[in-house]
Amino acid sequence: MSVDATQQGTQPSAELQDPLCISGPLEIENQQNSIGFTLSRIGTAVTGRFAALVAEHDLDPRRFLVLNLISEHEGESQQAIALSIGVAKSQMVAVVDELESDGLLERRVNPVDRRQHALHLTAKGRSVLDGARSTAAEYENFLRSALSEREAKD
């Protein structure tokens, strides 16, 4: 943080902050020596950056995950997708409602069990997912670039 920003009591914009280097008014003694603490901060930073990147495609990580699962398992039920990602059926209904209202997927009556809805991506959903996957792959490559070839494989 610059001296001017500190003196004014403001934080620099999020784009300029490194989430691993942000200092608050209180510090934890020897936090740099804690592997768990460091991994936790790295996880938070990576998750936050990933969320910001998929947000460029009007998605959040959960919606991105759901679209990926539906893409790979076209026609699967809401219940099966909910079970796969470990969310309650009621939460899954809300996510599917959002994706459907955004025109990214459609519910169809399951021909085998008419009580269930089969989920399918729309052309728009496939296009949005392709763009988000491309962005996610670039970020994955960026993260891997900091690792040795052996570390990236393990």
CORZITA-V740711 format. One record per residue. N is the residue number from 0. RES is the residue in three letters. OMEGA is omega in radians with two decimals (none if undefined). Layout:
# CORZITA-V740711
n=N res=RES omega=OMEGA
n=N res=RES omega=OMEGA
This chain:
# CORZITA-V740711
n=0 res=MET omega=-3.13
n=1 res=SER omega=3.12
n=2 res=VAL omega=-3.12
n=3 res=ASP omega=-3.13
n=4 res=ALA omega=3.13
n=5 res=THR omega=-3.13
n=6 res=GLN omega=-3.13
n=7 res=GLN omega=3.14
n=8 res=GLY omega=-3.14
n=9 res=THR omega=3.08
n=10 res=GLN omega=3.02
n=11 res=PRO omega=-3.13
n=12 res=SER omega=-3.08
n=13 res=ALA omega=-3.11
n=14 res=GLU omega=-3.08
n=15 res=LEU omega=-3.10
n=16 res=GLN omega=2.97
n=17 res=ASP omega=-3.06
n=18 res=PRO omega=3.14
n=19 res=LEU omega=-3.06
n=20 res=CYS omega=-3.13
n=21 res=ILE omega=3.11
n=22 res=SER omega=3.07
n=23 res=GLY omega=-3.14
n=24 res=PRO omega=3.13
n=25 res=LEU omega=3.13
n=26 res=GLU omega=3.05
n=27 res=ILE omega=-3.11
n=28 res=GLU omega=3.10
n=29 res=ASN omega=-3.13
n=30 res=GLN omega=3.13
n=31 res=GLN omega=-3.13
n=32 res=ASN omega=-3.09
n=33 res=SER omega=3.12
n=34 res=ILE omega=-3.13
n=35 res=GLY omega=3.14
n=36 res=PHE omega=3.14
n=37 res=THR omega=3.11
n=38 res=LEU omega=3.10
n=39 res=SER omega=3.13
n=40 res=ARG omega=3.09
n=41 res=ILE omega=3.12
n=42 res=GLY omega=3.11
n=43 res=THR omega=-3.14
n=44 res=ALA omega=-3.13
n=45 res=VAL omega=3.12
n=46 res=THR omega=3.13
n=47 res=GLY omega=3.13
n=48 res=ARG omega=3.11
n=49 res=PHE omega=3.13
n=50 res=ALA omega=3.12
n=51 res=ALA omega=-3.13
n=52 res=LEU omega=3.13
n=53 res=VAL omega=3.07
n=54 res=ALA omega=3.07
n=55 res=GLU omega=3.13
n=56 res=HIS omega=-3.12
n=57 res=ASP omega=3.09
n=58 res=LEU omega=2.90
n=59 res=ASP omega=-3.07
n=60 res=PRO omega=-3.13
n=61 res=ARG omega=3.13
n=62 res=ARG omega=3.08
n=63 res=PHE omega=3.12
n=64 res=LEU omega=-3.13
n=65 res=VAL omega=3.12
n=66 res=LEU omega=3.10
n=67 res=ASN omega=3.14
n=68 res=LEU omega=3.13
n=69 res=ILE omega=3.11
n=70 res=SER omega=-3.10
n=71 res=GLU omega=-3.11
n=72 res=HIS omega=-3.13
n=73 res=GLU omega=3.09
n=74 res=GLY omega=3.13
n=75 res=GLU omega=-3.11
n=76 res=SER omega=3.05
n=77 res=GLN omega=-3.12
n=78 res=GLN omega=-3.14
n=79 res=ALA omega=3.11
n=80 res=ILE omega=3.13
n=81 res=ALA omega=3.13
n=82 res=LEU omega=-3.12
n=83 res=SER omega=-3.11
n=84 res=ILE omega=3.04
n=85 res=GLY omega=3.07
n=86 res=VAL omega=3.11
n=87 res=ALA omega=3.13
n=88 res=LYS omega=-3.12
n=89 res=SER omega=3.09
n=90 res=GLN omega=3.14
n=91 res=MET omega=3.12
n=92 res=VAL omega=-3.13
n=93 res=ALA omega=3.14
n=94 res=VAL omega=3.14
n=95 res=VAL omega=3.08
n=96 res=ASP omega=3.13
n=97 res=GLU omega=-3.11
n=98 res=LEU omega=3.12
n=99 res=GLU omega=3.13
n=100 res=SER omega=3.07
n=101 res=ASP omega=3.11
n=102 res=GLY omega=-3.08
n=103 res=LEU omega=3.07
n=104 res=LEU omega=3.08
n=105 res=GLU omega=3.05
n=106 res=ARG omega=3.04
n=107 res=ARG omega=3.08
n=108 res=VAL omega=3.11
n=109 res=ASN omega=-3.09
n=110 res=PRO omega=3.14
n=111 res=VAL omega=-3.13
n=112 res=ASP omega=-3.03
n=113 res=ARG omega=3.08
n=114 res=ARG omega=-3.10
n=115 res=GLN omega=3.03
n=116 res=HIS omega=3.03
n=117 res=ALA omega=-3.09
n=118 res=LEU omega=-3.14
n=119 res=HIS omega=3.04
n=120 res=LEU omega=2.97
n=121 res=THR omega=3.07
n=122 res=ALA omega=3.10
n=123 res=LYS omega=3.13
n=124 res=GLY omega=3.12
n=125 res=ARG omega=3.13
n=126 res=SER omega=3.11
n=127 res=VAL omega=3.14
n=128 res=LEU omega=3.11
n=129 res=ASP omega=3.11
n=130 res=GLY omega=-3.14
n=131 res=ALA omega=3.09
n=132 res=ARG omega=3.12
n=133 res=SER omega=3.11
n=134 res=THR omega=3.13
n=135 res=ALA omega=3.12
n=136 res=ALA omega=3.09
n=137 res=GLU omega=3.13
n=138 res=TYR omega=3.08
n=139 res=GLU omega=3.11
n=140 res=ASN omega=3.09
n=141 res=PHE omega=3.14
n=142 res=LEU omega=-3.14
n=143 res=ARG omega=-3.10
n=144 res=SER omega=3.12
n=145 res=ALA omega=-3.09
n=146 res=LEU omega=3.01
n=147 res=SER omega=3.12
n=148 res=GLU omega=3.13
n=149 res=ARG omega=3.13
n=150 res=GLU omega=-3.13
n=151 res=ALA omega=3.13
n=152 res=LYS omega=-3.09
n=153 res=ASP omega=none
